[in-house]
């Protein structure tokens, strides 16, 4: 039995292929199925099974596309309420895979329909466990994403209690040398303290993972519920897309209209524009009302946090190559259906002045300061005592809290969110008040 791990760095997502005697099973595949087809071809393997540990909130899976192309059966918990052809896969069920076997464990906690998959090798030994979003390296899954999403919902406290028992009754009894393969690593918003390690063992996690230490259920629940990161707007939407099954990846991308900015393409007034160019280029010339959501390692997260599910938008990139990459990344969260058109290049002439940092440093009282960092970051260190604290993911819904009596200075921790936030405010205020982006200069305060 061989195990192969795939990583989507933008979403901190891990997916897996398991091969035994020319038979392949996939666990939590990403939106683009092509890497799995390539691996199967390289090893002369047949994809027979696709297993979803739960309906994911942070990315869109290719399970239905793979089923339609290869005939592989999709396995999910019966609790999921899947709206595509599938085989229920719950505790007591096994999938034969060549000389190996895959065994289901029901491990609710992150979601009420979560499963983990134990891989037994050719000798019948428990070799690895694919824990989805139940057990991470150094952490466990957050319990607050299914209060209003999916067919089966549950309150966060109820799920937190289920997580306590899933870890202790289902995963901790596994042999200490069983390899742990989670669905996410550091940077994912599906937990709050994930390690950058790609894998671990049950024994190592029992020694070092806070969630697997001896503690009362009440202590565990309180700790798990405290200080979870924000929930991007697209998360409930992605759960439903995954429950129904997404359209084929390449077909979905081919349906998106593409154009060059200098070809005379007409941008419809009132439709959002996600301009992915660097902040300096954006300031020097952009389309009126555009949001500067830069091409960065967390582009998908911020796109799905700033733009709401169902909102149409234009996706503007530096060039055709960049546009193609960003279309694919947009599809990874299921937002390709929201794209009015993908546009390469820029003919916008609206400009924004750079912040006068020296003047601001001498007279910060002359500005309304807006801190776009998350609450946990603000609590760790308040950079400006009188700043309005509005995290970026809430900015569009809290515009009325920002006074227009003084110029506005926007900041975050390093520049990405402040560039986005400044552009959102510039679009909202339409020149009625000056808005400045402190950018990377915030690091000097």
C-alpha positions in Angstrom: 0.0 0.0 0.0 1.3 3.4 -1.0 0.0 6.8 0.2 0.4 10.0 -1.8 -0.3 13.5 -0.3 -1.3 16.5 -2.5 -1.2 20.0 -1.2 -3.2 23.1 -2.2 -1.1 25.8 -0.6 -3.6 28.6 -1.1 -6.2 26.8 1.0 -3.8 24.8 3.2 -5.6 21.7 2.0 -4.3 18.2 1.9 -5.8 15.4 -0.2 -4.7 11.8 -0.6 -4.4 8.9 -3.0 -4.0 5.4 -1.7 -2.8 2.7 -4.1 -2.7 -1.1 -3.5 -2.2 -3.6 -6.3 -3.2 -1.2 -9.0 -6.3 0.0 -7.2 -6.6 3.6 -6.1 -8.8 5.5 -3.6 -8.9 9.2 -3.2 -9.7 11.1 0.0 -11.0 14.7 0.0 -9.9 15.5 -3.6 -9.4 19.2 -4.6 -11.5 20.9 -7.3 -8.9 20.1 -10.0 -8.9 16.3 -10.5 -6.1 16.3 -13.1 -3.2 15.6 -10.6 -5.0 12.4 -9.5 -5.5 11.2 -13.1 -1.8 11.8 -13.7 -0.8 9.8 -10.7 -3.1 6.9 -11.7 -1.7 6.9 -15.1 1.9 7.0 -13.8 1.3 4.0 -11.6 -1.0 2.1 -13.9 -3.8 2.3 -11.3 -7.5 2.4 -11.6 -9.4 4.9 -9.4 -12.1 2.9 -7.7 -13.2 5.0 -4.8 -13.5 8.6 -3.8 -14.1 9.3 -0.1 -15.3 12.6 1.4 -14.7 12.9 5.1 -17.5 15.5 5.2 -19.0 18.3 3.0 -16.1 20.8 3.1 -16.7 24.4 3.9 -13.4 25.9 2.7 -12.9 24.3 -0.7 -15.0 22.6 -3.5 -14.2 19.0 -4.2 -14.1 17.1 -7.5 -15.7 13.9 -6.2 -18.7 14.0 -8.6 -16.6 14.8 -11.6 -14.2 11.9 -10.8 -17.2 9.6 -10.4 -18.6 10.6 -13.8 -15.3 10.3 -15.6 -13.9 7.1 -14.0 -16.9 5.3 -12.6 -15.3 5.4 -9.2 -17.9 5.0 -6.4 -18.3 8.0 -4.0 -18.3 7.1 -0.3 -19.7 9.4 2.4 -21.5 9.1 5.7 -25.2 8.5 5.3 -25.7 11.5 7.6 -24.3 13.9 5.0 -27.5 13.8 2.9 -25.5 13.8 -0.4 -27.5 14.7 -3.5 -25.3 12.7 -5.9 -24.8 9.0 -6.4 -23.0 7.5 -3.5 -22.4 4.6 -1.2 -23.0 5.2 2.6 -19.7 4.7 4.5 -20.1 4.7 8.2 -18.7 2.8 11.2 -18.5 -0.9 10.5 -18.2 -0.4 6.7 -15.0 -1.3 4.8 -13.8 -0.8 1.3 -11.4 -3.4 -0.2 -8.6 -1.8 -2.1 -6.3 -4.4 -3.7 -4.8 -6.2 -0.8 -5.5 -3.3 1.6 -8.7 -2.2 3.3 -10.2 1.2 4.2 -12.4 1.3 7.4 -14.8 4.0 8.3 -15.0 5.7 11.8 -17.8 8.1 12.6 -16.0 11.1 14.2 -18.5 14.0 14.6 -17.2 17.2 16.1 -16.1 19.4 13.2 -19.4 18.5 11.6 -22.1 16.1 12.6 -21.4 14.0 9.5 -17.6 13.7 9.7 -15.9 10.4 9.2 -12.2 9.3 9.5 -10.8 6.5 7.4 -8.4 3.9 8.8 -6.1 2.3 6.2 -5.2 -1.3 6.9 -2.2 -2.6 4.9 -1.8 -5.9 3.1 -1.0 -7.6 6.5 -4.1 -6.3 8.1 -2.2 -3.7 10.3 -3.7 -0.3 11.0 -1.2 1.8 9.1 -2.7 5.3 8.7 -5.8 7.3 9.5 -7.2 10.1 7.3 -8.8 12.4 9.8 -10.4 15.0 7.6 -11.1 18.1 9.8 -11.5 16.1 13.0 -7.9 15.8 14.1 -5.2 18.2 12.8 -1.5 18.2 13.6 -1.4 20.1 16.9 -5.2 20.9 17.0 -8.6 19.6 16.2 -11.4 21.0 13.9 -13.5 23.9 14.8 -17.1 23.1 15.8 -18.9 26.2 14.7 -19.4 25.8 10.9 -22.5 23.7 10.8 -25.0 25.7 12.9 -26.9 26.7 9.7 -25.1 24.9 6.9 -25.6 21.4 5.4 -28.6 19.1 5.7 -27.7 18.1 9.2 -27.0 21.1 11.5 -25.9 21.2 15.1 -25.0 23.9 17.7 -21.4 24.6 18.3 -21.4 23.4 21.9 -23.0 20.1 20.9 -20.4 19.6 18.2 -17.6 20.5 20.6 -18.8 17.8 23.0 -19.0 15.3 20.2 -15.4 16.2 19.2 -14.2 15.5 22.8 -15.6 12.0 22.5 -14.6 11.3 18.9 -11.0 12.1 19.8 -11.0 9.9 22.9 -13.2 6.9 21.8 -12.3 6.7 18.1 -8.9 8.1 17.4 -6.8 7.8 20.6 -7.3 4.0 20.9 -5.5 3.5 17.6 -2.0 2.2 17.8 0.6 4.9 18.5 2.5 4.3 15.3 -0.6 4.9 13.1 0.2 7.8 10.7 -2.2 10.8 10.9 -3.1 12.5 7.7 -5.4 15.5 8.1 -7.2 17.5 5.5 -5.6 20.8 6.4 -2.4 22.4 7.7 -1.2 25.7 9.1 -3.1 28.7 7.6 -6.5 26.9 7.3 -9.5 28.6 8.9 -10.9 25.2 9.9 -9.0 25.3 13.1 -7.0 27.8 15.2 -3.6 26.4 16.0 -2.7 24.0 13.2 0.9 22.9 12.8 2.9 23.3 9.5 3.8 19.6 9.7 2.3 17.5 6.9 1.6 14.4 9.0 2.1 12.9 12.4 1.3 9.8 14.4 -1.3 9.0 16.9 1.4 8.7 19.6 2.9 12.0 18.8 -0.5 13.8 18.9 -1.3 12.1 22.2 1.9 13.6 23.6 1.7 17.1 22.2 -1.7 18.0 20.8 -3.7 20.1 23.3 -7.0 18.5 22.3 -5.8 15.0 23.2 -4.5 15.8 26.6 -6.2 14.6 29.8 -8.9 17.2 30.6 -12.5 17.3 31.6 -15.2 17.6 28.9 -16.1 21.1 30.2 -12.5 22.4 30.0 -12.1 21.0 26.5 -15.4 22.6 25.3 -14.5 26.0 26.7 -11.0 25.9 25.1 -12.3 24.7 21.7 -15.0 27.3 21.5 -12.7 30.2 22.5 -11.0 32.4 20.0 -11.8 30.5 16.8 -11.0 32.5 13.6 -13.6 34.3 11.6 -15.9 32.4 9.2 -15.5 33.5 5.6 -18.8 34.3 3.8 -18.4 31.6 1.3 -18.1 28.7 3.8 -21.9 27.8 4.0 -22.1 28.2 0.2 -19.2 25.7 -0.3 -20.8 23.2 2.0 -23.9 23.1 -0.2 -21.9 23.0 -3.4 -20.1 19.9 -2.1 -23.3 18.3 -0.9 -24.7 18.6 -4.4 -21.5 18.0 -6.3 -19.7 20.6 -8.4 -19.6 21.0 -12.2 -16.5 19.6 -14.0 -13.5 21.8 -13.4 -12.4 22.5 -17.0 -16.0 22.8 -18.3 -16.8 25.4 -15.6 -13.7 27.4 -16.4 -14.4 27.3 -20.2 -17.8 28.8 -19.5 -16.2 31.9 -18.1 -16.0 34.7 -20.6 -12.4 36.1 -21.0 -11.2 39.3 -22.6 -8.3 41.7 -22.9 -8.8 45.1 -21.2 -7.5 46.9 -24.3 -9.9 45.2 -26.7 -12.7 47.6 -25.9 -14.5 45.2 -23.6 -17.3 46.9 -21.8 -17.5 46.6 -18.0 -21.0 46.8 -16.9 -21.6 49.6 -14.3 -22.5 48.5 -10.8 -20.9 45.1 -11.0 -18.0 44.5 -8.6 -14.5 44.2 -9.9 -11.8 42.1 -8.1 -8.6 43.7 -9.3 -5.8 41.3 -8.3 -2.8 43.4 -9.3 -0.2 44.7 -6.8 -1.2 47.6 -4.6 1.2 50.1 -6.2 -0.1 49.3 -9.7 -3.7 49.5 -8.5 -3.1 53.0 -7.0 -1.6 54.2 -10.3 -4.7 53.3 -12.3 -7.7 51.2 -11.9 -11.4 50.9 -12.8 -13.7 53.0 -10.7 -15.1 51.1 -7.8 -12.7 48.2 -8.0 -11.6 46.2 -5.0 -7.9 45.5 -4.7 -7.8 41.8 -3.8 -4.2 41.0 -4.6 -2.9 37.7 -6.1 -1.4 36.4 -2.8 -1.2 33.1 -0.9 -4.6 33.8 0.7 -6.4 35.2 -2.4 -9.2 32.6 -2.2 -10.0 33.2 1.4 -10.3 37.0 1.0 -12.2 36.8 -2.3 -14.7 34.6 -0.5 -14.8 36.8 2.5 -15.2 40.2 0.8 -17.5 39.1 -2.0 -20.6 37.4 -0.9 -21.9 34.2 -2.4 -24.1 35.1 -5.3 -22.6 38.5 -6.0 -21.4 38.8 -9.6 -17.9 40.3 -10.2 -15.3 40.8 -12.8 -11.9 39.2 -12.2 -9.1 41.4 -13.4 -5.5 40.1 -13.6 -2.2 41.4 -14.8 -2.0 39.3 -17.9 -3.6 36.2 -19.5 -1.3 33.7 -17.6 -2.1 35.3 -14.3 -5.8 35.3 -15.2 -5.8 31.6 -15.9 -4.2 30.8 -12.6 -6.6 33.0 -10.7 -9.6 31.6 -12.5 -8.5 28.2 -11.3 -8.1 29.4 -7.7 -11.5 31.1 -7.8 -13.0 27.8 -8.9 -11.4 26.1 -5.9 -14.0 27.8 -3.7 -16.8 27.4 -6.3 -16.9 31.1 -7.2 -16.3 30.7 -10.9 -20.1 30.8 -11.5 -20.1 34.3 -10.1 -17.6 35.7 -12.6 -19.1 38.1 -15.1 -15.9 38.0 -17.1 -12.2 37.5 -16.6 -10.2 40.5 -17.8 -6.4 40.6 -18.6 -4.7 44.0 -18.2 -6.1 47.3 -17.1 -7.3 50.5 -18.8 -8.7 52.2 -15.7 -7.5 55.7 -15.0 -8.8 56.3 -11.5 -5.8 56.9 -9.2 -5.3 57.1 -5.4 -2.6 59.1 -3.6 -0.1 57.2 -1.5 -0.1 57.8 2.2 2.1 60.6 3.6 3.5 58.5 6.4 5.6 61.2 8.0 2.6 63.6 8.3 0.5 60.8 9.7 3.2 59.9 12.2 3.3 63.5 13.5 -0.4 64.1 13.5 -2.4 60.9 13.7 -5.2 62.8 15.4 -6.0 64.4 12.0 -7.1 61.1 10.6 -9.8 58.5 11.3 -7.8 55.3 11.8 -9.4 52.0 10.8 -7.7 48.8 12.0 -8.7 45.9 9.7 -7.0 43.2 11.7 -8.9 40.4 13.3 -10.0 40.7 17.0 -7.4 38.3 18.2 -4.7 40.3 16.6 -6.0 43.6 18.1 -6.2 42.0 21.5 -2.6 40.9 21.3 -1.4 44.4 20.3 -3.2 47.7 19.8 -1.1 49.8 17.4 -3.2 52.9 17.6 -5.3 53.5 20.7 -8.1 55.5 19.1 -8.5 53.3 16.0 -11.9 52.0 14.9 -11.6 48.2 15.0 -13.4 46.7 12.0 -12.0 43.5 10.6 -11.8 43.3 6.8 -14.4 40.6 6.5 -16.9 42.9 8.2 -15.9 46.2 6.5 -18.6 46.3 3.7 -21.4 45.7 6.2 -20.1 48.3 8.7 -19.4 51.3 6.5 -21.8 53.5 8.4 -19.6 53.3 11.5 -16.8 55.3 9.8 -17.1 59.1 10.2 -16.5 61.2 7.2 -15.3 64.3 9.0 -11.5 63.5 8.5 -9.4 61.7 6.0 -9.3 57.9 6.7 -6.1 56.0 7.3 -6.5 52.2 6.9 -4.1 49.6 8.3 -3.7 45.9 9.0 -0.6 44.0 10.0 1.4 44.0 6.8 -0.4 45.5 3.8 -2.6 43.0 2.1 -5.8 43.7 4.0 -5.2 47.4 4.1 -4.9 47.6 0.3 -8.2 45.7 0.0 -9.9 47.8 2.7 -8.7 51.1 1.4 -10.1 50.2 -2.1 -13.4 49.2 -0.6 -13.7 52.5 1.3 -12.7 54.5 -1.8 -15.4 52.7 -3.8 -18.0 53.4 -1.1 -17.1 57.1 -0.5 -16.6 57.9 -4.2 -14.1 60.7 -3.6 -16.2 62.5 -0.9 -13.4 61.8 1.6 -9.7 60.9 1.2 -8.8 57.3 2.0 -5.2 56.2 2.5 -3.5 52.9 2.9 -0.7 52.7 5.5 0.5 49.5 3.9 3.8 48.0 5.1 4.7 51.2 6.9 2.5 50.0 9.8 5.4 47.7 10.8 7.4 50.8 11.8 4.8 52.0 14.4 
